């Protein structure tokens, strides 16, 4: 079992209010197998835009399997368990498709094809909204072994890197699109699930802003894909970021936290339009001001830190 699998499984054991499926590796395995068969059925359906979109959203999962089938000695079950179930990006994406996309596709296909899908799924427990909520939570808060600390925070992984399938130094074929990044942002801002060690009870404002800004960046390049989507488009993302930054600063002003966390950045974000992570990083070192916690996290990420007079070695 590789590193990502270890992190993922151990994290599941620590979740509170976990769903009924997303925290069970064998049920996730069954869902990936079921989706493989759904894909085969959909590939025989012609001239259906919703089916084509669904198949396109499965491509990263297909690519992952094909790569390891060709380049490793893993058998099919091992590939599914280690490379799909063991990858939180693939898990979230699959649950996103089952929960939000598949029902819409089923409304556009023939009764005969629906019957085929029913047969595929008849012995499979299907995920619900709670499973998707938990998967989004785990993706934003991957536990590093038994230390309750967010990888995306400690290593300062850009959500855009996660969207490209990169987890720390592990490169995978998994992908997140702008809509999925924004879905995670909304769920982190909702406050439905928060870390059990957090005492403030607040939503993960800083995480939500980071993921929403990643979605915003992607939309700048392929926003036309969503121009007719009334549930997700650039204006909706822009409005969400403004609203979440205002909420962040309102609570930051009252609590004035000593360090950054899932809920807060190190400084108020003041609703500035530029990328929040870059702006905060710049503010930390303005006029020689330093934050030792941020230096520690930078070192954890393998980054160089600028050394001032007080930090130089003798």
Short mmCIF file of the C-alpha atoms (twelve columns), coordinates in Angstrom:
data_MODEL
# 
_entry.id   MODEL 
# 
loop_
_atom_site.group_PDB 
_atom_site.id 
_atom_site.type_symbol 
_atom_site.label_atom_id 
_atom_site.label_alt_id 
_atom_site.label_comp_id 
_atom_site.label_asym_id 
_atom_site.label_seq_id 
_atom_site.Cartn_x 
_atom_site.Cartn_y 
_atom_site.Cartn_z 
_atom_site.pdbx_PDB_model_num 
ATOM 1   C CA . UNK A 1   0.000   0.000  0.000   1 
ATOM 2   C CA . UNK A 2   1.620   3.246  -1.125  1 
ATOM 3   C CA . UNK A 3   1.928   6.596  0.644   1 
ATOM 4   C CA . UNK A 4   -1.284  8.105  -0.670  1 
ATOM 5   C CA . UNK A 5   -3.265  5.009  0.310   1 
ATOM 6   C CA . UNK A 6   -1.808  5.102  3.845   1 
ATOM 7   C CA . UNK A 7   -2.658  8.774  4.273   1 
ATOM 8   C CA . UNK A 8   -6.120  8.307  2.838   1 
ATOM 9   C CA . UNK A 9   -7.098  5.268  4.925   1 
ATOM 10  C CA . UNK A 10  -5.705  6.645  8.198   1 
ATOM 11  C CA . UNK A 11  -7.506  9.904  7.576   1 
ATOM 12  C CA . UNK A 12  -10.816 8.083  7.166   1 
ATOM 13  C CA . UNK A 13  -10.378 6.467  10.581  1 
ATOM 14  C CA . UNK A 14  -10.228 9.913  12.170  1 
ATOM 15  C CA . UNK A 15  -13.246 11.498 10.517  1 
ATOM 16  C CA . UNK A 16  -16.316 12.410 12.519  1 
ATOM 17  C CA . UNK A 17  -19.765 12.290 10.941  1 
ATOM 18  C CA . UNK A 18  -18.300 10.223 8.102   1 
ATOM 19  C CA . UNK A 19  -20.532 9.018  5.251   1 
ATOM 20  C CA . UNK A 20  -21.578 5.444  4.730   1 
ATOM 21  C CA . UNK A 21  -19.551 4.786  1.570   1 
ATOM 22  C CA . UNK A 22  -16.664 7.172  1.043   1 
ATOM 23  C CA . UNK A 23  -14.870 5.890  4.141   1 
ATOM 24  C CA . UNK A 24  -15.084 2.235  3.088   1 
ATOM 25  C CA . UNK A 25  -12.397 1.217  0.624   1 
ATOM 26  C CA . UNK A 26  -14.177 -1.922 -0.639  1 
ATOM 27  C CA . UNK A 27  -17.397 -0.055 -1.331  1 
ATOM 28  C CA . UNK A 28  -15.378 2.545  -3.213  1 
ATOM 29  C CA . UNK A 29  -13.738 -0.307 -5.123  1 
ATOM 30  C CA . UNK A 30  -17.191 -1.602 -6.092  1 
ATOM 31  C CA . UNK A 31  -18.224 1.865  -7.290  1 
ATOM 32  C CA . UNK A 32  -15.149 2.207  -9.506  1 
ATOM 33  C CA . UNK A 33  -15.866 -1.244 -10.995 1 
ATOM 34  C CA . UNK A 34  -19.508 -0.290 -11.548 1 
ATOM 35  C CA . UNK A 35  -18.459 2.907  -13.276 1 
ATOM 36  C CA . UNK A 36  -16.164 0.947  -15.585 1 
ATOM 37  C CA . UNK A 37  -19.227 -0.991 -16.753 1 
ATOM 38  C CA . UNK A 38  -21.301 2.187  -17.023 1 
ATOM 39  C CA . UNK A 39  -18.589 3.669  -19.238 1 
ATOM 40  C CA . UNK A 40  -18.750 0.613  -21.523 1 
ATOM 41  C CA . UNK A 41  -22.516 1.057  -21.827 1 
ATOM 42  C CA . UNK A 42  -22.245 4.778  -22.501 1 
ATOM 43  C CA . UNK A 43  -19.583 4.213  -25.170 1 
ATOM 44  C CA . UNK A 44  -22.239 2.460  -27.261 1 
ATOM 45  C CA . UNK A 45  -24.611 5.430  -27.088 1 
ATOM 46  C CA . UNK A 46  -24.276 7.821  -30.004 1 
ATOM 47  C CA . UNK A 47  -25.102 11.501 -30.394 1 
ATOM 48  C CA . UNK A 48  -25.885 12.286 -26.765 1 
ATOM 49  C CA . UNK A 49  -24.193 15.416 -25.433 1 
ATOM 50  C CA . UNK A 50  -24.706 14.552 -21.748 1 
ATOM 51  C CA . UNK A 51  -23.248 11.080 -22.236 1 
ATOM 52  C CA . UNK A 52  -20.260 12.553 -24.081 1 
ATOM 53  C CA . UNK A 53  -19.627 15.003 -21.234 1 
ATOM 54  C CA . UNK A 54  -19.829 12.206 -18.682 1 
ATOM 55  C CA . UNK A 55  -17.365 10.062 -20.618 1 
ATOM 56  C CA . UNK A 56  -14.983 13.004 -20.917 1 
ATOM 57  C CA . UNK A 57  -15.127 13.542 -17.155 1 
ATOM 58  C CA . UNK A 58  -14.095 9.879  -16.673 1 
ATOM 59  C CA . UNK A 59  -11.042 10.166 -18.920 1 
ATOM 60  C CA . UNK A 60  -8.480  10.802 -16.177 1 
ATOM 61  C CA . UNK A 61  -9.646  7.662  -14.381 1 
ATOM 62  C CA . UNK A 62  -9.392  5.677  -17.627 1 
ATOM 63  C CA . UNK A 63  -5.914  7.084  -18.276 1 
ATOM 64  C CA . UNK A 64  -4.780  6.114  -14.760 1 
ATOM 65  C CA . UNK A 65  -5.826  2.521  -15.255 1 
ATOM 66  C CA . UNK A 66  -4.331  2.263  -18.730 1 
ATOM 67  C CA . UNK A 67  -1.002  3.706  -17.608 1 
ATOM 68  C CA . UNK A 68  -0.539  1.216  -14.756 1 
ATOM 69  C CA . UNK A 69  -1.873  -1.661 -16.829 1 
ATOM 70  C CA . UNK A 70  0.812   -0.954 -19.429 1 
ATOM 71  C CA . UNK A 71  3.712   0.165  -17.232 1 
ATOM 72  C CA . UNK A 72  3.404   -1.820 -13.994 1 
ATOM 73  C CA . UNK A 73  2.899   -5.428 -12.914 1 
ATOM 74  C CA . UNK A 74  -0.208  -4.587 -10.897 1 
ATOM 75  C CA . UNK A 75  -3.312  -6.624 -11.647 1 
ATOM 76  C CA . UNK A 76  -6.682  -4.979 -12.209 1 
ATOM 77  C CA . UNK A 77  -7.859  -5.176 -8.593  1 
ATOM 78  C CA . UNK A 78  -4.555  -3.775 -7.341  1 
ATOM 79  C CA . UNK A 79  -4.748  -0.883 -9.792  1 
ATOM 80  C CA . UNK A 80  -8.286  -0.025 -8.683  1 
ATOM 81  C CA . UNK A 81  -7.450  -0.279 -4.975  1 
ATOM 82  C CA . UNK A 82  -4.077  1.481  -4.984  1 
ATOM 83  C CA . UNK A 83  -4.351  3.977  -7.837  1 
ATOM 84  C CA . UNK A 84  -8.051  4.851  -7.767  1 
ATOM 85  C CA . UNK A 85  -9.412  4.100  -4.282  1 
ATOM 86  C CA . UNK A 86  -6.044  5.183  -2.849  1 
ATOM 87  C CA . UNK A 87  -6.164  8.564  -4.572  1 
ATOM 88  C CA . UNK A 88  -8.489  11.113 -2.904  1 
ATOM 89  C CA . UNK A 89  -8.739  13.123 -6.134  1 
ATOM 90  C CA . UNK A 90  -10.060 10.134 -8.073  1 
ATOM 91  C CA . UNK A 91  -12.416 9.256  -5.204  1 
ATOM 92  C CA . UNK A 92  -13.880 12.745 -4.992  1 
ATOM 93  C CA . UNK A 93  -14.259 12.969 -8.791  1 
ATOM 94  C CA . UNK A 94  -16.011 9.596  -8.991  1 
ATOM 95  C CA . UNK A 95  -18.424 10.469 -6.157  1 
ATOM 96  C CA . UNK A 96  -19.028 13.864 -7.806  1 
ATOM 97  C CA . UNK A 97  -20.023 12.090 -11.030 1 
ATOM 98  C CA . UNK A 98  -22.249 9.517  -9.319  1 
ATOM 99  C CA . UNK A 99  -23.977 12.063 -7.083  1 
ATOM 100 C CA . UNK A 100 -24.377 15.116 -9.319  1 
ATOM 101 C CA . UNK A 101 -23.834 14.081 -12.938 1 
ATOM 102 C CA . UNK A 102 -25.100 10.534 -13.460 1 
ATOM 103 C CA . UNK A 103 -28.761 11.288 -12.514 1 
ATOM 104 C CA . UNK A 104 -28.853 14.012 -15.180 1 
ATOM 105 C CA . UNK A 105 -27.389 11.681 -17.800 1 
ATOM 106 C CA . UNK A 106 -29.930 8.963  -17.041 1 
ATOM 107 C CA . UNK A 107 -32.706 11.420 -17.912 1 
ATOM 108 C CA . UNK A 108 -31.373 11.627 -21.480 1 
ATOM 109 C CA . UNK A 109 -30.920 7.957  -22.434 1 
ATOM 110 C CA . UNK A 110 -33.327 5.279  -23.608 1 
ATOM 111 C CA . UNK A 111 -35.283 2.934  -21.339 1 
ATOM 112 C CA . UNK A 112 -33.223 -0.003 -22.613 1 
ATOM 113 C CA . UNK A 113 -29.977 1.725  -21.632 1 
ATOM 114 C CA . UNK A 114 -31.410 2.698  -18.254 1 
ATOM 115 C CA . UNK A 115 -32.215 -0.976 -17.639 1 
ATOM 116 C CA . UNK A 116 -28.600 -1.860 -18.425 1 
ATOM 117 C CA . UNK A 117 -27.415 0.712  -15.857 1 
ATOM 118 C CA . UNK A 118 -29.860 -0.640 -13.268 1 
ATOM 119 C CA . UNK A 119 -28.460 -4.148 -13.743 1 
ATOM 120 C CA . UNK A 120 -24.910 -2.814 -13.290 1 
ATOM 121 C CA . UNK A 121 -25.847 -1.037 -10.067 1 
ATOM 122 C CA . UNK A 122 -28.317 -3.522 -8.567  1 
ATOM 123 C CA . UNK A 123 -25.801 -4.956 -6.046  1 
ATOM 124 C CA . UNK A 124 -23.892 -1.699 -5.499  1 
ATOM 125 C CA . UNK A 125 -24.541 0.702  -2.641  1 
ATOM 126 C CA . UNK A 126 -24.780 4.157  -4.167  1 
ATOM 127 C CA . UNK A 127 -23.248 7.311  -2.648  1 
ATOM 128 C CA . UNK A 128 -25.244 10.283 -1.454  1 
ATOM 129 C CA . UNK A 129 -24.624 13.931 -0.699  1 
ATOM 130 C CA . UNK A 130 -23.003 13.056 2.631   1 
ATOM 131 C CA . UNK A 131 -20.384 10.944 0.894   1 
ATOM 132 C CA . UNK A 132 -19.525 13.747 -1.500  1 
ATOM 133 C CA . UNK A 133 -19.295 16.160 1.422   1 
ATOM 134 C CA . UNK A 134 -16.892 13.836 3.213   1 
ATOM 135 C CA . UNK A 135 -14.770 13.256 0.112   1 
ATOM 136 C CA . UNK A 136 -14.446 17.001 -0.462  1 
ATOM 137 C CA . UNK A 137 -13.457 17.400 3.186   1 
ATOM 138 C CA . UNK A 138 -10.796 14.704 2.952   1 
ATOM 139 C CA . UNK A 139 -9.359  16.210 -0.213  1 
ATOM 140 C CA . UNK A 140 -8.965  19.591 1.470   1 
ATOM 141 C CA . UNK A 141 -7.721  18.047 4.715   1 
ATOM 142 C CA . UNK A 142 -5.537  15.031 4.000   1 
ATOM 143 C CA . UNK A 143 -4.064  13.821 7.259   1 
ATOM 144 C CA . UNK A 144 -0.343  13.120 7.356   1 
ATOM 145 C CA . UNK A 145 -0.331  9.852  9.257   1 
ATOM 146 C CA . UNK A 146 -1.708  10.524 12.755  1 
ATOM 147 C CA . UNK A 147 -1.013  14.258 12.820  1 
ATOM 148 C CA . UNK A 148 -4.178  16.293 12.389  1 
ATOM 149 C CA . UNK A 149 -2.704  18.854 10.019  1 
ATOM 150 C CA . UNK A 150 -3.882  19.822 6.559   1 
ATOM 151 C CA . UNK A 151 -1.415  18.804 3.827   1 
ATOM 152 C CA . UNK A 152 -2.699  21.577 1.623   1 
ATOM 153 C CA . UNK A 153 -1.767  23.971 4.459   1 
ATOM 154 C CA . UNK A 154 1.488   22.467 5.760   1 
ATOM 155 C CA . UNK A 155 2.922   21.942 2.287   1 
ATOM 156 C CA . UNK A 156 1.002   24.892 0.849   1 
ATOM 157 C CA . UNK A 157 -0.075  22.811 -2.109  1 
ATOM 158 C CA . UNK A 158 -1.743  25.040 -4.632  1 
ATOM 159 C CA . UNK A 159 -5.237  23.677 -5.389  1 
ATOM 160 C CA . UNK A 160 -4.242  24.025 -9.030  1 
ATOM 161 C CA . UNK A 161 -1.606  21.352 -8.376  1 
ATOM 162 C CA . UNK A 162 -4.266  19.100 -6.880  1 
ATOM 163 C CA . UNK A 163 -6.416  19.829 -9.935  1 
ATOM 164 C CA . UNK A 164 -3.534  18.552 -12.061 1 
ATOM 165 C CA . UNK A 165 -3.266  15.353 -10.037 1 
ATOM 166 C CA . UNK A 166 -0.211  16.301 -7.970  1 
ATOM 167 C CA . UNK A 167 -0.262  15.373 -4.259  1 
ATOM 168 C CA . UNK A 168 2.909   16.542 -2.545  1 
ATOM 169 C CA . UNK A 169 5.524   14.915 -4.830  1 
ATOM 170 C CA . UNK A 170 3.291   12.198 -6.269  1 
ATOM 171 C CA . UNK A 171 2.135   12.710 -9.848  1 
ATOM 172 C CA . UNK A 172 -1.064  10.967 -10.950 1 
ATOM 173 C CA . UNK A 173 -3.495  11.110 -13.860 1 
ATOM 174 C CA . UNK A 174 -6.285  12.408 -11.616 1 
ATOM 175 C CA . UNK A 175 -7.856  15.740 -12.519 1 
ATOM 176 C CA . UNK A 176 -10.246 18.302 -11.060 1 
ATOM 177 C CA . UNK A 177 -12.070 20.784 -13.266 1 
ATOM 178 C CA . UNK A 178 -13.191 24.290 -12.305 1 
ATOM 179 C CA . UNK A 179 -16.673 23.128 -11.326 1 
ATOM 180 C CA . UNK A 180 -15.259 20.531 -8.931  1 
ATOM 181 C CA . UNK A 181 -12.818 22.993 -7.372  1 
ATOM 182 C CA . UNK A 182 -15.710 25.362 -6.773  1 
ATOM 183 C CA . UNK A 183 -17.840 22.564 -5.329  1 
ATOM 184 C CA . UNK A 184 -15.096 21.889 -2.769  1 
ATOM 185 C CA . UNK A 185 -14.848 25.625 -2.019  1 
ATOM 186 C CA . UNK A 186 -18.586 25.880 -1.337  1 
ATOM 187 C CA . UNK A 187 -18.539 22.840 0.917   1 
ATOM 188 C CA . UNK A 188 -15.598 24.152 2.953   1 
ATOM 189 C CA . UNK A 189 -17.336 27.510 3.359   1 
ATOM 190 C CA . UNK A 190 -20.580 25.845 4.478   1 
ATOM 191 C CA . UNK A 191 -19.108 24.662 7.784   1 
ATOM 192 C CA . UNK A 192 -20.914 21.293 7.536   1 
ATOM 193 C CA . UNK A 193 -17.694 19.434 8.388   1 
ATOM 194 C CA . UNK A 194 -14.833 20.992 10.351  1 
ATOM 195 C CA . UNK A 195 -11.763 19.591 12.050  1 
ATOM 196 C CA . UNK A 196 -12.609 17.970 15.428  1 
ATOM 197 C CA . UNK A 197 -9.594  19.704 16.991  1 
ATOM 198 C CA . UNK A 198 -10.747 23.180 15.980  1 
ATOM 199 C CA . UNK A 199 -12.358 25.197 18.786  1 
ATOM 200 C CA . UNK A 200 -13.654 28.215 16.858  1 
ATOM 201 C CA . UNK A 201 -16.417 26.284 15.067  1 
ATOM 202 C CA . UNK A 202 -15.988 28.434 11.962  1 
ATOM 203 C CA . UNK A 203 -16.054 27.300 8.328   1 
ATOM 204 C CA . UNK A 204 -12.759 26.811 6.485   1 
ATOM 205 C CA . UNK A 205 -12.714 30.288 4.973   1 
ATOM 206 C CA . UNK A 206 -9.086  30.267 3.824   1 
ATOM 207 C CA . UNK A 207 -9.416  26.841 2.206   1 
ATOM 208 C CA . UNK A 208 -12.626 27.896 0.482   1 
ATOM 209 C CA . UNK A 209 -10.992 31.035 -0.900  1 
ATOM 210 C CA . UNK A 210 -7.969  29.119 -2.202  1 
ATOM 211 C CA . UNK A 211 -10.092 26.532 -4.025  1 
ATOM 212 C CA . UNK A 212 -12.478 29.152 -5.401  1 
ATOM 213 C CA . UNK A 213 -9.555  31.230 -6.690  1 
ATOM 214 C CA . UNK A 214 -8.172  28.127 -8.403  1 
ATOM 215 C CA . UNK A 215 -11.533 27.650 -10.100 1 
ATOM 216 C CA . UNK A 216 -11.487 31.337 -11.046 1 
ATOM 217 C CA . UNK A 217 -8.065  30.949 -12.694 1 
ATOM 218 C CA . UNK A 218 -9.182  27.934 -14.734 1 
ATOM 219 C CA . UNK A 219 -12.304 29.797 -15.845 1 
ATOM 220 C CA . UNK A 220 -10.127 32.533 -17.302 1 
ATOM 221 C CA . UNK A 221 -8.811  29.967 -19.790 1 
ATOM 222 C CA . UNK A 222 -11.908 27.893 -20.541 1 
ATOM 223 C CA . UNK A 223 -14.810 29.860 -19.115 1 
ATOM 224 C CA . UNK A 224 -16.760 29.565 -22.375 1 
ATOM 225 C CA . UNK A 225 -17.409 25.945 -21.460 1 
ATOM 226 C CA . UNK A 226 -19.737 27.159 -18.691 1 
ATOM 227 C CA . UNK A 227 -21.154 30.346 -20.231 1 
ATOM 228 C CA . UNK A 228 -24.672 28.868 -20.512 1 
ATOM 229 C CA . UNK A 229 -24.526 27.130 -17.126 1 
ATOM 230 C CA . UNK A 230 -26.820 28.912 -14.672 1 
ATOM 231 C CA . UNK A 231 -25.533 26.877 -11.701 1 
ATOM 232 C CA . UNK A 232 -21.835 27.486 -12.309 1 
ATOM 233 C CA . UNK A 233 -20.130 30.313 -14.163 1 
ATOM 234 C CA . UNK A 234 -17.487 33.005 -13.671 1 
ATOM 235 C CA . UNK A 235 -19.871 35.527 -12.095 1 
ATOM 236 C CA . UNK A 236 -21.052 33.029 -9.493  1 
ATOM 237 C CA . UNK A 237 -17.433 32.217 -8.563  1 
ATOM 238 C CA . UNK A 238 -16.474 35.913 -8.407  1 
ATOM 239 C CA . UNK A 239 -19.428 36.701 -6.130  1 
ATOM 240 C CA . UNK A 240 -18.598 33.750 -3.864  1 
ATOM 241 C CA . UNK A 241 -14.988 34.872 -3.429  1 
ATOM 242 C CA . UNK A 242 -16.049 38.408 -2.505  1 
ATOM 243 C CA . UNK A 243 -18.626 37.111 0.004   1 
ATOM 244 C CA . UNK A 244 -16.201 34.620 1.581   1 
ATOM 245 C CA . UNK A 245 -13.404 37.177 1.903   1 
ATOM 246 C CA . UNK A 246 -15.787 39.555 3.682   1 
ATOM 247 C CA . UNK A 247 -16.793 36.781 6.115   1 
ATOM 248 C CA . UNK A 248 -13.121 35.872 6.634   1 
ATOM 249 C CA . UNK A 249 -12.137 39.427 7.527   1 
ATOM 250 C CA . UNK A 250 -15.168 39.943 9.774   1 
ATOM 251 C CA . UNK A 251 -14.224 36.981 11.973  1 
ATOM 252 C CA . UNK A 252 -10.489 37.653 11.689  1 
ATOM 253 C CA . UNK A 253 -10.982 41.168 13.080  1 
ATOM 254 C CA . UNK A 254 -12.789 39.785 16.138  1 
ATOM 255 C CA . UNK A 255 -10.497 36.808 16.845  1 
ATOM 256 C CA . UNK A 256 -7.178  38.087 15.405  1 
ATOM 257 C CA . UNK A 257 -5.666  34.575 15.242  1 
ATOM 258 C CA . UNK A 258 -1.962  34.252 15.969  1 
ATOM 259 C CA . UNK A 259 -1.333  31.965 13.001  1 
ATOM 260 C CA . UNK A 260 -2.934  30.863 9.752   1 
ATOM 261 C CA . UNK A 261 -5.271  27.872 9.725   1 
ATOM 262 C CA . UNK A 262 -8.011  26.238 7.703   1 
ATOM 263 C CA . UNK A 263 -10.300 29.084 8.709   1 
ATOM 264 C CA . UNK A 264 -7.909  32.040 8.485   1 
ATOM 265 C CA . UNK A 265 -5.022  33.479 6.573   1 
ATOM 266 C CA . UNK A 266 -2.319  35.255 8.575   1 
ATOM 267 C CA . UNK A 267 -3.750  38.650 7.696   1 
ATOM 268 C CA . UNK A 268 -7.111  40.065 6.608   1 
ATOM 269 C CA . UNK A 269 -7.520  39.653 2.860   1 
ATOM 270 C CA . UNK A 270 -9.385  42.960 2.475   1 
ATOM 271 C CA . UNK A 271 -11.249 41.651 -0.565  1 
ATOM 272 C CA . UNK A 272 -8.292  42.374 -2.834  1 
ATOM 273 C CA . UNK A 273 -8.633  41.013 -6.342  1 
ATOM 274 C CA . UNK A 274 -5.173  39.453 -6.678  1 
ATOM 275 C CA . UNK A 275 -4.355  35.905 -5.627  1 
ATOM 276 C CA . UNK A 276 -4.739  35.662 -1.855  1 
ATOM 277 C CA . UNK A 277 -1.852  33.275 -1.229  1 
ATOM 278 C CA . UNK A 278 0.616   35.513 -3.057  1 
ATOM 279 C CA . UNK A 279 -0.682  38.645 -1.346  1 
ATOM 280 C CA . UNK A 280 -0.463  37.151 2.153   1 
ATOM 281 C CA . UNK A 281 3.011   35.731 1.519   1 
ATOM 282 C CA . UNK A 282 4.164   39.167 0.396   1 
ATOM 283 C CA . UNK A 283 2.626   40.812 3.466   1 
ATOM 284 C CA . UNK A 284 4.405   38.423 5.838   1 
ATOM 285 C CA . UNK A 285 7.831   39.710 4.822   1 
ATOM 286 C CA . UNK A 286 7.005   43.369 4.242   1 
ATOM 287 C CA . UNK A 287 9.347   45.717 6.107   1 
ATOM 288 C CA . UNK A 288 11.298  42.799 7.523   1 
ATOM 289 C CA . UNK A 289 8.299   41.414 9.427   1 
ATOM 290 C CA . UNK A 290 8.412   37.632 9.808   1 
ATOM 291 C CA . UNK A 291 6.145   34.888 11.047  1 
ATOM 292 C CA . UNK A 292 8.006   31.906 12.510  1 
ATOM 293 C CA . UNK A 293 5.030   29.617 11.944  1 
ATOM 294 C CA . UNK A 294 5.023   30.522 8.283   1 
ATOM 295 C CA . UNK A 295 8.791   29.946 8.129   1 
ATOM 296 C CA . UNK A 296 8.275   26.505 9.660   1 
ATOM 297 C CA . UNK A 297 5.594   25.626 7.135   1 
ATOM 298 C CA . UNK A 298 7.791   26.906 4.302   1 
ATOM 299 C CA . UNK A 299 10.604  24.622 5.437   1 
ATOM 300 C CA . UNK A 300 8.164   21.702 5.624   1 
ATOM 301 C CA . UNK A 301 7.318   22.400 2.013   1 
ATOM 302 C CA . UNK A 302 10.990  22.385 1.057   1 
ATOM 303 C CA . UNK A 303 10.963  26.079 0.187   1 
ATOM 304 C CA . UNK A 304 13.801  28.517 0.771   1 
ATOM 305 C CA . UNK A 305 13.159  31.352 3.192   1 
ATOM 306 C CA . UNK A 306 14.784  34.734 3.026   1 
ATOM 307 C CA . UNK A 307 17.286  35.024 5.878   1 
ATOM 308 C CA . UNK A 308 17.425  38.309 7.737   1 
ATOM 309 C CA . UNK A 309 20.105  39.499 10.163  1 
ATOM 310 C CA . UNK A 310 18.450  37.774 13.119  1 
ATOM 311 C CA . UNK A 311 18.163  34.465 11.225  1 
ATOM 312 C CA . UNK A 312 21.649  34.190 9.775   1 
ATOM 313 C CA . UNK A 313 23.959  31.417 10.935  1 
ATOM 314 C CA . UNK A 314 27.126  32.355 12.749  1 
# 
